[in-house]
Amino acid sequence: MKKAALLIILFCSFLGCEKNIQEQKENIKKPELSIAIDFPKPDNLDQFSKKNIPNWKEYEVLTSFLERFDKISPNEALNNAIELKDLIASLKDSVKPKILEIGAFNTRINVLENEAFRLVDMTYISAIKAEEVNTQILKIIEVFGSLNQKINTLYSQKRFEDAVLIDDNNYQTDTLPVKKERVKKQQTKPNTNTNTNTNTKGLKKLTLGNQNAKSKFKKIPTKKDN
């Protein structure tokens, strides 16, 4: 009996110790660098922009890779920093749609590349803080969003200009034949005023001529008068 009671006491003590150990493990907080945080998603391309750049693979790869940063810990972000930098470099050197070959767009890519370099530099700092890494992740997301905003703006402007050009062509097509027809009518229309004036002048001349002739004949005496 004594042995049985002793075994029961030991067993209960073991269970109690194990429970305490488990509670202690649960109470241990993760290091801040390992805590994943939800980040805001960058602005995306609109449907019209997506239709116009379907074959830009470098952009598609970078966009897909940045989806990892929707929810990520500082440690994971630092581990992906070098690959992110390389993907941005590929985007920078890629063949872009012609409409994007402007200084304002290239400047945004350069800024994005610089922010990725800063994230890479943080991987060499042993005492880096989680807050600093998270701030840098947010900057990268914001710059990439501004890149997408610029693409949307450029294609929106192109769509507007194309619409205006189509309207101008339709206007010219509809109005030019009418203008030509009016010109032809004006050219073929008889000038009644000119003819009337000419005939009137001619009649006046003839009338005056007859009157002059009569007056001359009246002045010449005839034989009967003598």
Backbone torsions as a table, in degrees:
resi	resn	phi	psi	omega
1	MET	NA	-42.8	-179.7
2	LYS	-62.5	-40.5	179.7
3	LYS	-65.2	-41.2	179.8
4	ALA	-63.5	-43.6	179.4
5	ALA	-64.6	-38.2	179.5
6	LEU	-65.6	-40.6	179.0
7	LEU	-64.0	-39.8	179.8
8	ILE	-64.2	-42.3	179.8
9	ILE	-63.3	-43.4	179.2
10	LEU	-64.0	-40.1	-179.4
11	PHE	-64.4	-43.9	178.4
12	CYS	-63.9	-39.4	179.0
13	SER	-64.1	-38.9	179.1
14	PHE	-63.7	-43.7	179.1
15	LEU	-63.7	-39.4	179.6
16	GLY	-65.2	-41.1	178.6
17	CYS	-65.0	-42.5	-179.7
18	GLU	-63.5	-38.6	178.6
19	LYS	-64.4	-41.4	179.2
20	ASN	-64.5	-39.2	178.9
21	ILE	-64.0	-41.3	179.5
22	GLN	-64.1	-41.2	179.3
23	GLU	-65.4	-37.3	178.3
24	GLN	-65.5	-39.0	178.5
25	LYS	-64.3	-40.8	-179.7
26	GLU	-68.3	-29.5	-179.2
27	ASN	-79.8	-15.2	179.1
28	ILE	-71.8	123.5	-179.6
29	LYS	-82.3	147.5	175.4
30	LYS	-69.8	148.5	172.8
31	PRO	-59.1	144.7	-175.8
32	GLU	-59.1	-32.1	179.5
33	LEU	-68.0	-15.1	-178.9
34	SER	-101.4	-0.6	-177.9
35	ILE	-85.9	120.1	178.8
36	ALA	-77.3	139.7	-177.6
37	ILE	-125.2	142.9	174.6
38	ASP	-80.0	124.6	178.0
39	PHE	-108.9	151.8	177.1
40	PRO	-66.3	145.3	179.3
41	LYS	-79.0	144.8	178.4
42	PRO	-70.5	159.6	175.2
43	ASP	-61.4	136.7	-178.3
44	ASN	-97.6	170.2	173.8
45	LEU	-74.7	146.4	174.0
46	ASP	-80.7	173.6	-173.8
47	GLN	-63.4	-38.5	-178.3
48	PHE	-65.9	-40.4	178.8
49	SER	-66.5	-40.4	179.5
50	LYS	-61.3	-37.8	-179.5
51	LYS	-66.7	-27.9	-175.4
52	ASN	-90.2	-11.8	177.1
53	ILE	-129.4	54.7	-176.6
54	PRO	-76.0	-19.8	-173.7
55	ASN	-108.8	16.3	178.7
56	TRP	-88.0	86.4	-171.9
57	LYS	-65.5	-39.8	-178.8
58	GLU	-60.0	-38.1	178.3
59	TYR	-68.8	-41.6	-179.6
60	GLU	-63.3	-40.6	-179.9
61	VAL	-65.1	-44.2	179.9
62	LEU	-64.3	-42.3	179.5
63	THR	-61.2	-43.5	179.1
64	SER	-65.4	-39.4	-179.1
65	PHE	-66.5	-38.2	-178.3
66	LEU	-69.6	-12.8	175.6
67	GLU	-64.8	-21.7	176.4
68	ARG	-64.9	-24.3	-176.5
69	PHE	-86.7	3.5	175.6
70	ASP	-62.7	-39.8	174.4
71	LYS	-143.7	111.9	-173.2
72	ILE	-154.5	151.8	176.6
73	SER	-93.0	159.9	177.3
74	PRO	-56.4	-40.4	179.1
75	ASN	-62.3	-43.5	179.7
76	GLU	-65.6	-38.7	179.1
77	ALA	-63.8	-41.7	178.3
78	LEU	-65.3	-35.5	178.4
79	ASN	-68.5	-26.1	-179.6
80	ASN	-97.8	2.4	-172.5
81	ALA	-64.2	-45.0	-177.1
82	ILE	-65.4	-42.9	179.0
83	GLU	-64.3	-37.9	177.8
84	LEU	-62.4	-44.2	178.6
85	LYS	-60.0	-41.5	-178.9
86	ASP	-67.1	-38.0	179.3
87	LEU	-67.1	-37.5	177.9
88	ILE	-67.9	-37.6	176.9
89	ALA	-63.3	-39.1	177.4
90	SER	-64.2	-40.2	177.8
91	LEU	-63.1	-42.0	-179.1
92	LYS	-62.7	-38.6	-176.7
93	ASP	-90.3	-2.6	-175.4
94	SER	-75.9	166.4	175.2
95	VAL	-81.6	110.0	-175.8
96	LYS	-90.8	158.7	169.9
97	PRO	-56.2	143.8	-173.4
98	LYS	-56.6	-35.9	-176.8
99	ILE	-66.0	-21.3	-178.5
100	LEU	-93.3	-1.2	-179.8
101	GLU	-82.8	65.7	178.2
102	ILE	-133.1	160.7	-176.0
103	GLY	-62.5	-39.5	-177.2
104	ALA	-63.0	-37.1	179.9
105	PHE	-74.6	-42.6	179.2
106	ASN	-63.3	-32.7	177.5
107	THR	-62.6	-40.8	179.1
108	ARG	-64.9	-37.1	176.8
109	ILE	-65.5	-40.3	178.5
110	ASN	-62.8	-41.1	178.3
111	VAL	-63.9	-42.1	178.5
112	LEU	-62.0	-40.7	178.8
113	GLU	-64.9	-39.7	179.4
114	ASN	-64.2	-39.6	178.6
115	GLU	-66.7	-34.7	177.1
116	ALA	-68.1	-37.8	176.3
117	PHE	-60.8	-39.1	179.3
118	ARG	-65.1	-36.3	177.2
119	LEU	-66.7	-37.8	176.7
120	VAL	-63.8	-42.1	179.1
121	ASP	-59.7	-32.7	-179.7
122	MET	-67.0	-22.2	179.7
123	THR	-68.0	-19.4	-178.8
124	TYR	-95.3	0.4	179.5
125	ILE	-99.1	111.3	-175.3
126	SER	-69.2	-30.9	-177.1
127	ALA	-99.2	26.7	-179.1
128	ILE	-65.1	144.4	-179.2
129	LYS	-98.3	150.2	-179.6
130	ALA	-61.0	-38.8	-178.8
131	GLU	-62.1	-38.4	179.7
132	GLU	-66.5	-41.2	178.7
133	VAL	-66.0	-43.1	-179.5
134	ASN	-63.1	-37.7	177.2
135	THR	-63.5	-39.6	179.6
136	GLN	-68.7	-38.0	176.3
137	ILE	-60.4	-43.1	-179.6
138	LEU	-63.4	-38.3	178.2
139	LYS	-62.8	-43.2	179.7
140	ILE	-61.7	-43.4	179.5
141	ILE	-63.5	-42.0	-179.0
142	GLU	-66.3	-41.1	-179.7
143	VAL	-67.7	-39.6	177.6
144	PHE	-65.1	-36.9	176.2
145	GLY	-63.3	-39.5	177.9
146	SER	-67.1	-30.9	175.6
147	LEU	-63.0	-44.8	178.3
148	ASN	-66.4	-36.8	177.9
149	GLN	-62.0	-39.9	179.4
150	LYS	-65.9	-40.3	177.7
151	ILE	-61.4	-45.5	179.2
152	ASN	-61.3	-40.5	-179.2
153	THR	-64.6	-44.2	-178.2
154	LEU	-65.3	-42.7	-179.9
155	TYR	-74.1	-30.4	175.2
156	SER	-65.8	-40.5	177.6
157	GLN	-65.2	-40.6	178.8
158	LYS	-63.5	-42.2	179.5
159	ARG	-62.5	-39.9	179.0
160	PHE	-65.5	-44.7	-179.4
161	GLU	-65.0	-38.5	177.8
162	ASP	-64.5	-39.7	179.8
163	ALA	-65.1	-41.2	178.5
164	VAL	-65.8	-39.7	179.8
165	LEU	-63.5	-41.9	179.0
166	ILE	-63.6	-42.4	178.8
167	ASP	-62.8	-40.5	179.2
168	ASP	-64.3	-41.6	179.6
169	ASN	-64.1	-41.9	178.3
170	ASN	-63.6	-39.2	179.6
171	TYR	-64.0	-44.3	-179.7
172	GLN	-66.6	-40.1	-179.7
173	THR	-63.5	-37.9	-177.2
174	ASP	-78.2	-31.1	-170.2
175	THR	-99.6	-29.8	-175.6
176	LEU	-60.3	-46.1	178.1
177	PRO	-58.8	-37.0	179.6
178	VAL	-64.8	-42.8	179.3
179	LYS	-62.8	-43.9	179.4
180	LYS	-61.8	-42.0	-178.8
181	GLU	-63.7	-39.6	178.2
182	ARG	-64.4	-39.5	178.6
183	VAL	-63.5	-42.0	179.7
184	LYS	-62.9	-42.7	179.7
185	LYS	-62.3	-40.5	179.1
186	GLN	-65.3	-36.0	-179.6
187	GLN	-71.1	-37.9	-175.8
188	THR	-87.3	-13.9	-177.2
189	LYS	-70.2	126.5	-178.6
190	PRO	-65.4	143.3	-179.7
191	ASN	-90.8	90.7	-175.6
192	THR	-68.2	-31.9	-178.8
193	ASN	-65.1	-39.9	-178.4
194	THR	-67.2	-46.2	-178.8
195	ASN	-63.5	-41.1	-178.2
196	THR	-63.6	-44.0	179.5
197	ASN	-64.1	-41.1	179.8
198	THR	-63.1	-46.5	-178.7
199	ASN	-64.2	-40.1	-179.2
200	THR	-63.8	-43.8	178.1
201	LYS	-62.4	-40.8	179.2
202	GLY	-62.9	-42.2	179.5
203	LEU	-65.1	-39.9	178.7
204	LYS	-62.3	-40.8	179.0
205	LYS	-63.4	-44.2	179.4
206	LEU	-62.7	-43.3	-179.8
207	THR	-62.4	-45.8	178.9
208	LEU	-63.3	-37.9	179.0
209	GLY	-62.7	-42.8	-179.9
210	ASN	-65.8	-42.2	179.6
211	GLN	-63.1	-41.5	179.0
212	ASN	-64.3	-41.9	179.7
213	ALA	-61.9	-44.4	-179.7
214	LYS	-62.8	-41.3	-179.5
215	SER	-65.4	-35.1	178.2
216	LYS	-67.7	-42.5	-178.6
217	PHE	-66.5	-31.6	179.5
218	LYS	-66.6	-33.7	-177.2
219	LYS	-73.5	-24.5	-179.1
220	ILE	-82.4	120.2	179.8
221	PRO	-71.2	143.8	177.7
222	THR	-98.3	168.8	-178.3
223	LYS	-67.2	-36.1	-178.2
224	LYS	-65.2	-37.4	-179.7
225	ASP	-65.8	-37.8	178.9
226	ASN	-68.4	NA	NA
